[in-house]
Amino acid sequence: MPSVVFTLPNLASVGLNEEEAKKRYKNIIINYKSASDWYNAKRINTKAYAYKILMNKRTNEIVGAHLLGPQAAETINLFAMAMSKKMTANDIKGLVFTYPSWCNDIKDML
């Protein structure tokens, strides 16, 4: 179940945190980065834009997503949907989103 702290910027989360993922799965992929240099962050002049995505290395499925930044409250819903449908990173990368949109950034987070 996704959760959001409605602050400025939003802080959103769904699934496992890093510690939980390491305990549950033998091997995980951790994609963590500040994305303040990405186009969407630059176009609204924000420095607070970051993510941590956790994936099961064996299946390439997302097991946790944690977002900080504008529109995190909306974007986390796509991660929740992908997790509930057991979509892989490649499944998501194959989707077409409008550009520039915050949801389009998901593909680069994987």
N, C-alpha and C positions, 0 to 999 in steps of 0.2 A: 504494500500500500504506500503510495507516494505521500510525502509530507513536505510542507513548506513553512518557512519562517518568513512572514510578509514584512520584511524590513527593506531598507534601501541600502544595498542591493538585496534581492531575494536570495535565500539559501534554501535549496531543495534537495531532496534525497529520496531514493527508492531502492529497495533490496538490501543487500548485505553491505556492511562497512568492510574495510580492508582486513581487520583482525578476524572478523567472522568468516570472510571468504577464504582466508589462509587456513583456517581450521577445518572448513568444510571440504575444500577442494585441494588436491595435492599440488596442482600447478595453476596459478592464476596469472593473467596479464593485467598489469596496472598501467593505465594511460592517465597521466596527471600532468597538467600544464596550466600556466597562466595564459589566457588567450586575449590579454589586453591589447595585443598588437594585431588582432584580427580585424577585418573590415567592419563588422558590426559594432565592435567596441569603439573603433576609431570614429565611425560616423556619428556616434552620440557622445563622443569624448568621455568615455569611462575607462578607468583603470581597473575596476573591480569586475573581472570576468575570468573565471577559472573553472576547471572541471577535474574530476577523478572518475574514471570509468573502470570497472572491474569485470573481467571476463574469465570464464572457465577456459583454460588453454586447450583442453582436449576437445571441447565441443564448439568453441568460439562464441558461446552464448553469453550475453550480458547477465551478470549476477548482482551488480550494484552500480548505481550512478549517483553522483553527487555534484551539484552545480551551484555556482555562486555567480550572480550577475543579473542584469536586466533580462526579463522574460524567463528566468529559471523556473518560475511557478508554472508557466505554460509548457516549456520544453520538457520538463520532467515527465509530463504525461505521455509523451511519445516513448520515452524510455520504459515507462511502466507498461505501456501497450506491447512494446517489443518483447519485454521480459515475459509477459503473460502468454504471448503467442510463441515463445521460445525461438524468436528470430535470432539468427547469427549476425555477426558484424557484417558479413558479406551480403546478407539479405537486406540489411539497412542501407549499406552503401549503394545497392542497386536501385533504391527508390529515388524518385524525382521530387524535389521540393522547390518551392518558389525561391528565387534569389533576388536580392539579398533578404534572407529571413533568418531568424534565430534558429529555426528548426533545421535549416540547411546546414548549419554548423555541426549538427550531430554527426554527419558523415566524417568530418575531420577529427572528431573526438575519438573515433574508433581507430 
